[in-house]
Structures are given as structure tokens and as C-alpha cells.
């Protein structure tokens, strides 16, 4: 979808993009081949051509940030799947929600193949090096919570491109907590871990510090169940938005969540 996008160009809003598409210019290549076909002033056609040539070069060098810095947040989904090869799906757990008073207890990461966890007091320091493997970060509400927490506590710039699914989902009418949205989309979780929420994650860390058996494993399982469903949500957003386009773009398959390496203490839940 990225190569069909004009909204990252200065002066091109939703109506103008739709008008460009209606004129038969539904891709960068088509516009660059026939710019005079666009019913735009000459100066604007020239500007679009210059920006599209820059966009082609940015895509060739795999510069995802070039596009997220120019596109409105609800349109960041358009980077997928062009930048889906080096993507990290992220979610953190903390001791609370107050910056400066709470701290990160763990970070869950899924690279599309293998879940990873980084735990306070164990291996959290490894996150700084391993996150550099990725050019694109995907979260739910990470713009306001996860990424600011990580930047503040770990001192990392996290300057990768970022898709916060909260915004494109809200644009489709899905608002609220992650699990509520999953249920609205027909993504039901099974088992007792589905009963847990963010406050339970705080309590599970406290139980872990008190030595409760299975508390940490249950926390890790809870976190990763959030993380591994983010690729499916991103694919659903992508496919749903494609259905509303006036031209055809191939949809993507919904990725199945992987098997998780952690169990849970049902009695503790």
C-alpha cells in the first residue's frame, strides 16, 4: 500500500489523494510516468514528482522513519508489509503508570518468529542491543506509554519507525483496551490468563518478589499473549483498510500466533 500513498507529501490531504486516485494515478510509478494527468497546478505536480522520487529512494534504502515522520499516525499501517521483515512487536509491564515513580518489570518482544522476554534483574539490559536489529516497532498505545517508559528508564532513543495500532484501530471505530478490541474483532483468548489485566500484571510482579511460585512465569505468559496478537491486529487493520480503497491491492494472510514458551499458575490467577 505504501507505493499507492500520497498523503506523506506536503499539501496532499485525504480529498486530494482520492482525486489523484480517481484520475487513474493510483501508484507512485503511474504518477511519475504521467504527471500531467493529475488535475493539480503545475507547481504542485512538480512538488509531488520531487517528493515521490525521494520516496522511492527512501524505500530502496529501507528508511521506514522517512514515512512515519510524514504520514499521520492513523495512516502508519500503510508501511506494512513493505517494512514487515524487520519488525518488533512490543509490550511492557511496569509497577505502575506514573513516570519517575514506577519502573519496567519486563519487556515482551515478538519478531514474527520467536517470542523474547527481558526481565528486570535478569536480562533487561540485553534489550538495548537487541532492539537495534529492527527498523520498525509495533505497539498498542506505545506512543503514550511503552516507548516513553523505555526511553526514560533505559535511556534508549528508540528512533525506529513506529506503528501504534491504537490510532488506525480507532480510525476504524475500535477503541478501548486491547482485549476489548480483540473481542470486537472475533479474536477470543482461551484459558485463565485471559482473565488477567494490567493491574493483575502489577500484582504478579509483587507476588514474584515475595517468592510466589509461578508468579513470574504467569506474568511472562500474560505479557506475551498481548504481544503475539499484535501481528494479527496489524494484518486485520491492513486488510480492512484495503477493502475501502477504489482499486485493488492484495491482502495479507493473518499470521497465526506462535506457541508460547511459558505456562501459568492457575491457582494463583
N, C-alpha and C positions, 0 to 999 in steps of 0.2 A: 504493500500500500504506500510505502514511503515515496516511491517513484511516481505516484499519482498525486502527490501532495503539493499544494501551492501556498498553504496557509503559513508557512515559515518565512515567506517573503514579505518584506515591509510593504504595507499598503494593501495586501491581499487579505480580505476578510472572508467570512463564510459565503456571502452573496456573490462576491467576485469570483471565488473559486468555483462555485456552482455554475456561474455564467461561462467561465473558461471551459469547464467540462461539457456544458451544453453545446458549445461551439465545436465539439469534436476533438478538443485538445485535452485528452484525459491522462496524459503522461508527460514527463519532462521531455522525453525524446520527441513526442509529437509537437510540443510547443517549440522546441528548438529547431525542428525541421520546417515549421510553418508559422512563425510568429505573427505574420500579417493577418492570419486567420482570426486572431483574437481581437475582439471589439474593445480594444484599450487604446488610450492615447499613445502616440509613438514613444514618448519618454518612458511610459510605464512598460511598454513591450520591451524596450531596451533594458530597463532595470530588471525585469523578470528573466530575460535571457542571461544577463550577467550573474544573477543570483542562482539560476539553475546550473550554470557551468560551475559555480563554486560548490553547489550541492553535489554534483557528480563527483567532483574531486574529493569532497568530504566523505562521501560514501566509499569511494575507492580506497581511501586511507583508513576506513573503519572508524571515523570520528563521530561517535554517537552524540557526544555533547554538543556538537555543532547544531544538531537538530533539536535537542531538548531545550537548549537555550533560546531557540527562536520560536518553537511551537508552544501554544497554550497548553497548560497541564492536562486538560481533558482530551487532548489530541496526541499525547505521548504514546498511546497504543499503536500509532502508525509506524513506530520504529520496529515493531515486531511483524514478521520474523527476520527481517534483514539483519538485525543485531541479536538474534537469538542463540548464537553459537557460544558466546562467552558471557552468559547472563548468570547472575547470582540472585536467587530469591532469598530474602532476608526477613527475620523477625527476631526481636529481642525480648527478654524478660528482665524485669527490674524489681527493686524492693519497694517501689512506689512510683508516682508520676511527677514528683517535684524535682526539677533540675537543681543540682547542687546539694540536695539532701538525700536523694535516692541514688542507687548505683546499679549497674548492669550485673545480673546474676548469670546470664548466659546469652549466647547468640546462636540461633539456628540458621543454617545456610544449606541451600539445595542448588546444585549446579546442573540439574536436569538428569543427572545420572546417580549421584551419590549424596545422601544427606551428611552434613557435618555439624558438629556442635563444638562450641567454645565456652568453657565453663570457668566462672570466677574461682580463682585459687587453684586451678588445674592447668588449663591450656589457653586461657583467654588471650594471652599475649601473642599467640600464633596468628590470630585473626588479622593483625596489621599487615603481615607479609602475604598471607594467602588471599586477601581480598584484592590484591593488586593483579591477580590473574584475570580479573573480569573487567569488561568495558561497560556493562550495563547492570544496574541494580533494579530489582523489582520488589516492592513492598506493598502493604496496605496501611495507609496512614503514616508511612515512614517519613514523609516530608516534615511533619509536625512533631513526631515522636522518636522513631527509631534512629534516624540519621543524626538529628541534633544531639541525642544522648551519646551516640558513639563518638561523634566529633568532640564533644565536651570531655567525656571520660577518658577516651583512648588517644585523644589528640590527633586524630586522623582527618585529612582533608575530605576524603570520600568525594573526590571530584569526578567520579564516573557519571555517565548519563544515568538518569533515574526515572523510572516509571512508578508513580504512586497510584495504584489501582483504585484508590478511593475516589479520584476525580473522574476518570472515564466511567466508572460504575455509577457514580452519582448522576452523570450526564444521561445515563440510560434509565434513571429512576430508582436505582438501588442504593439506599442509604442506611446507615446504622452500623452495627458491629459486623465483623467478618462472618461469624457463624449465622447471623440472621440473613445476610445476603446469600450465603451458600444455600440455606434452606429455600430461599425465594427462587433460586436457580435450579432447585432439584438436587442439590449436592448434599445428601444426608450422610452424616458420620454415624458410625456404629460403635457400640461399646460404652463403658462408663466414662472414658476420657472425654466423650462428647458433652458430658455434664459440666465440665470444668470451665472456668472463665479466668479473666486476668487477675482478679482478686485471689482466686484459688492458687494461681501461679506464685503470688507473693507468699501465701501461706505455706506452699510446698517447699519454698526455699527456707523458710523459717523452720519447718519440720526437719529438713535436711541438716540444717545447722545444729539442731537439737539431737541429731543422730537417729531419726526415724527411718526404719528400714524401707527401702523402695521409694522414698520421697524424691530423691534426685532423679531416679530413672523415670518416675511418673511425670516430673516436670519436663524432662527432655522429650518424652513422648508427646506431651501436650503441645509443646512448642513446635515440634516437627510436623505434627498434624496440621497446624496452621501453615507452615512453610510449604509443604509439598502439595498443598491445594492451590497455591498461587499460580503455577503454570496453567492449570485448568481454567482458573478465573480469567487469566490474561487471554487464553485462546477463545473463551466464550465472548469476552468483550470484543476481540478482533473480529470474530465471525459475525456477531450481531451487528456491528457497525458496517461490515461489508454488505450485509443484506439491504442496507438503506442507501447504497450508492446507485447512481443511474447507469452504471456499467459493471461488468463482471470482473471480479478479482477472485482467484482461487482461495477457498477457505483452508484452514489448517485443521489437522486432526487433534482431537482432545487428548492430551497426554495422560496416560494412567499414572496414578501416584505409585511410588515405589514401596516396597516392603520396608518397614521401619525397624531399626536395629534395637529399639528399646521396648520393654514391656511396661507394666504399671502395677501398682499395688492397689487392687480393687478395694480391699478393706480400708485403706487409707482414704480413698476417694469417698 
